[in-house]
């Protein structure tokens, strides 16, 4: 399943977060695949699209950055799957 993570820096954490990111690039734990990551200009926040069948791997990544980032995780589906769901409800 795919998940969109929205992140923003916590209060006074830009330098710590930037140094950690520059030192290692925020690698994904085993079981979590990064599909894309985008940063707001100035790196005050951004988005991370990941795929996993292991929610524990996603939780591990969120905990790793939890002391410097505020995050929100939303499961997402492709247009085709959304259309199937709509067709089931509204018929087509």
N, C-alpha and C positions, 0 to 999 in steps of 0.2 A: 504494500500500500504506500501511497505517496502522502507526504506531510509537508505543509508550508509552515516554516518557522519564521515568525516576525521577531526581530530583536532590536533593542535599543540599549544604549549605554545607560548604566545606572549612574546616580549622582557621583561626580568626581572620579569616574573610573576610566576615562579616555586613555590616559597614559599607560595604565596597567594593562588594559585590554589591547592596546596597540602593540606594546612590547611583546605580549604573549603571542599575538597573532603573527607578528614579524618573526619571532623566534621559531615558530613551528607551523604556521599556516592553518591552524585549527583542523587537524586531521580527524577523520571519522573513525569511530571505534569499529571493530569487526562486526559485520552484520548490518551496517548502515552505509548506504551509498549516496554520495552527494551528486545530485543532478544539476545543480547550479547554485551560485551564491552571488548576490548583488548587494552593493554598499551604497548608501546615500552619500552624496558629496560631503566630504568632511568626516565620513565614517562615524556618524552619530547613531546610525542604525542601519538596518537592511533586512534582507530576506534570504532564506536558505531553503531550497527544495531538496528533500531527501526521499529515499525509498527504502523500506524495510518491512520484513515480516516479523521482526523482533522488536516490540515496543521497549524492551529493556535497553537495547542498544541506543535508541533515541533518548531515553531517559538518562542514560550515562552521559551522552554528549551534552544534554541540557545541564546536568549537574556540574560537569567540568567547567562550564562557563557561567554558572549561576551566581558566582560572587561578583561578577563584573557586568553582566547583561540581564536585562529584563526581557523575558521571552514569552511568546504565545505560540502554541502549536495547533494547527488546524489540519485535519485530514482533508485531502482534495482528490477529486476524480476528473478524468478527461471528459471532453464534450460528449463523446460517444456513449460513455457510461451514464452521464447525466441525462442524455436523450432517452436511453432505455428506461430509466426510472420514470421520466415524464410520460413516456408512452404507456407504461404500465398503469399510471394513475389516470391519465387523460385519454388513453386509447389512441391508437393510430396504427 
